[in-house]
């Protein structure tokens, strides 16, 4: 352990050389820690205002430019070789064991670039007027399944995994049909108003991720309305059971299955694919396997994950592989992520 002798700077010449060196090291370390503290405080103080400013700035940019900036950000995520890249490569290796190492790296890079686009495009989606958002939707396939269900007095559960631009789904559907989705406030509380306004501005209703929110979803389905669910999230220790997802056991939320069983709602898988060069989106809707509505939970969850797999395989490069989908493991299994 270093021994630092108290002294004034002018007394350094009278100290042995090694004590002067120790004093210099101490001064450098103290200054470094102080600078880190200042930077940490600045980050806490200005992070939210900076994000708000960037969202407003990107909202004024042409959409292709917004996506190019996002692609650049995604490329940085890849080049940095950080946690998201490692998680992406791990998930792809688990889900596609037949892929070579090079194939996994290529797909992981593409996925992170699309993740970058997903981050920057929300400025356009949350801030641009309705006619601008509508003009970005270049093609819609399968919307008649939603209309048919509602016309026949059945509610609709939209399964929208983290694939493509899931924000577009709600903005497209909510002006046409009554729609409710679950909502968890962002960790940065100063951004809640912009997130909430962005998602509800065309008529969508948000409910909390608790018992009252579940009651709200049930009420909407019983009124033959639409609800949106992200089905590929790990629910943690409550509200999930293990079921195969690309032949890997994944903690799968039971909420979708329970809602479908109680209301006999039509379950419809969907996603919005980004077109090349910022040309807009193609929306895809397809009826899911009726086994999701069955009472046997294991069969229901297996069918649910199978539907998510089908959607992902339509454009795997636009899936968010950087999410810790396999964070929870069955008893006795080792963790996949360090």
C-alpha positions, 0 to 999 in steps of 0.5 A, spaced: 500 500 500 502 506 498 504 511 503 503 518 502 506 524 506 502 530 507 506 536 504 505 542 500 507 542 493 513 547 495 516 541 499 517 536 494 524 538 493 526 536 500 522 529 499 526 523 497 524 521 489 520 515 491 515 519 495 515 525 490 513 520 485 507 517 489 505 524 491 504 525 483 501 518 482 496 520 488 494 527 484 493 524 478 488 518 481 485 523 485 484 528 478 482 522 474 476 520 479 474 527 480 473 528 472 469 521 472 465 524 477 463 530 473 462 526 467 457 521 470 454 527 473 453 531 466 451 524 463 445 524 468 443 531 467 443 532 460 442 525 457 434 526 457 435 533 454 440 530 449 435 524 447 429 529 446 433 534 442 435 528 437 428 526 436 426 533 434 432 533 430 431 527 426 424 528 425 426 534 421 430 530 416 428 526 410 426 519 412 432 515 408 437 520 411 434 518 418 435 510 416 442 511 414 444 515 420 441 509 424 444 504 420 451 508 421 449 507 429 448 500 428 454 499 424 458 502 430 454 497 435 457 491 431 464 494 430 465 496 437 464 488 439 460 489 445 455 486 449 449 486 443 454 483 438 456 478 443 448 476 445 446 476 437 452 471 435 450 467 441 442 467 440 444 466 432 448 460 434 443 457 438 437 458 434 441 456 427 446 451 429 447 449 422 450 456 420 457 457 419 461 462 424 461 467 418 454 466 416 452 468 423 457 474 423 454 476 417 447 475 420 448 479 426 451 485 423 445 485 419 441 485 425 445 490 429 444 495 423 437 494 423 437 495 430 440 502 429 435 504 424 429 502 429 432 507 434 432 513 429 426 511 426 422 512 432 423 520 431 419 520 424 414 515 427 412 519 433 413 526 430 411 526 423 404 528 421 399 522 420 399 523 412 407 522 412 406 515 416 401 513 412 405 514 406 411 510 408 406 504 408 407 501 401 404 494 402 399 491 406 398 483 406 392 480 410 389 486 413 382 482 411 383 477 417 383 483 422 376 486 419 373 479 418 374 477 426 371 484 428 365 484 423 364 477 426 364 479 433 371 477 435 377 480 438 383 480 435 390 479 438 396 481 434 402 478 435 408 483 434 415 480 435 421 484 435 421 484 428 422 490 423 419 496 426 413 494 431 412 501 432 409 502 425 404 496 427 400 500 432 400 507 428 397 503 422 392 499 426 389 504 431 386 509 426 382 504 423 380 499 429 380 500 437 386 498 439 389 497 446 397 495 448 400 494 454 405 500 456 411 500 461 414 507 462 421 508 460 427 508 465 428 515 463 422 518 466 423 525 462 422 521 456 415 518 458 411 524 455 414 523 448 413 516 448 406 516 450 404 521 446 408 518 440 404 511 441 397 514 442 397 520 438 392 516 432 388 513 437 391 507 441 390 506 448 395 504 453 394 500 459 399 498 465 403 492 465 400 489 471 393 486 473 389 492 472 392 492 465 390 485 464 383 486 465 383 492 460 386 487 455 380 482 457 375 488 456 378 490 449 377 483 447 370 482 449 368 488 446 371 485 439 377 490 439 384 489 437 390 488 442 397 488 441 402 484 444 410 483 444 410 475 445 418 474 445 419 477 451 422 473 457 417 474 463 422 473 468 420 468 474 412 470 474 407 469 468 411 464 464 413 457 462 418 454 458 417 452 451 421 450 445 423 456 441 428 454 435 428 448 438 431 451 445 427 452 451 425 459 452 421 462 458 415 464 454 409 468 457 403 465 458 398 471 457 397 471 450 395 464 451 390 465 457 387 471 453 386 467 447 383 461 451 378 466 455 375 470 449 376 465 443 379 471 440 383 471 433 390 471 434 394 474 428 401 474 427 404 481 424 410 485 422 412 491 418 418 490 414 423 495 412 424 496 405 431 498 402 433 505 401 428 508 406 422 506 401 418 505 407 414 499 410 411 492 408 406 490 413 404 483 414 398 479 417 397 472 418 392 468 422 396 464 427 395 456 429 388 455 433 392 451 438 394 457 441 387 458 443 387 451 446 387 449 454 393 445 454 398 450 456 404 446 453 401 445 446 399 453 446 405 456 448 409 451 443 404 453 437 405 461 439 413 460 439 412 456 432 408 462 429 413 467 432 419 463 428 415 463 422 415 471 422 422 471 423 424 467 418 421 471 413 426 476 414 431 474 420 436 480 419 430 485 421 429 481 428 432 484 434 437 478 436 441 482 441 435 481 446 437 476 451 431 471 449 434 465 453 436 469 459 432 464 464 434 457 464 430 451 466 433 448 473 439 445 472 441 448 466 447 453 465 446 460 463 447 462 456 450 469 457 455 471 462 
